[in-house]
Amino acid sequence: MRISLLAAALVALPLLAACGGGDDKPADVSQADVSKALQDGGLKDAALADCAAKIYVGQGISQAGLRVMIKNDAKSAAATDPESLGMSKEDAEKARAATSKIVTDCLKQQ
């Protein structure tokens, strides 16, 4: 079970990310939005999705970066690098750090 949770955490970002689009004034992305996107993307453990969302938001990823993460796009599901998905270099570094933190922090709670 622990291995499947680890795998889920490692693939969470690519399942969430997509090329960003632009609205004039998009709504702020909340922790709940990120958790829902994780669950809609295939992470069936709600507690793990909530924990991961808390870390992604707490890591300081910009609203633009979070919007990129929650847009589900089949073309980008196979991508593994946040920068290639449309995130800024700074947000991509934060997302990679968050993913590492998810593996260590969220899986301990399981």
Secondary structure as the mmCIF struct_conf table of DSSP 4:
data_model
#
loop_
_struct_conf.conf_type_id
_struct_conf.id
_struct_conf.beg_label_comp_id
_struct_conf.beg_label_asym_id
_struct_conf.beg_label_seq_id
_struct_conf.end_label_comp_id
_struct_conf.end_label_asym_id
_struct_conf.end_label_seq_id
HELX_RH_AL_P HELX_RH_AL_P1 ARG A 2 LEU A 16
BEND BEND1 ASP A 24 LYS A 25
HELX_LH_PP_P HELX_LH_PP_P1 PRO A 26 SER A 30
HELX_RH_AL_P HELX_RH_AL_P2 GLN A 31 ASP A 40
TURN_TY1_P TURN_TY1_P1 GLY A 41 GLY A 42
HELX_RH_AL_P HELX_RH_AL_P3 ALA A 46 GLY A 58
TURN_TY1_P TURN_TY1_P2 GLN A 59 GLY A 60
HELX_RH_AL_P HELX_RH_AL_P4 GLN A 63 ILE A 70
HELX_RH_3T_P HELX_RH_3T_P1 ALA A 74 SER A 76
TURN_TY1_P TURN_TY1_P3 ALA A 77 ALA A 78
HELX_RH_3T_P HELX_RH_3T_P2 PRO A 82 LEU A 85
TURN_TY1_P TURN_TY1_P4 GLY A 86 GLY A 86
HELX_RH_AL_P HELX_RH_AL_P5 LYS A 89 ASP A 105
TURN_TY1_P TURN_TY1_P5 CYS A 106 CYS A 106
HELX_RH_3T_P HELX_RH_3T_P3 LEU A 107 GLN A 109
#
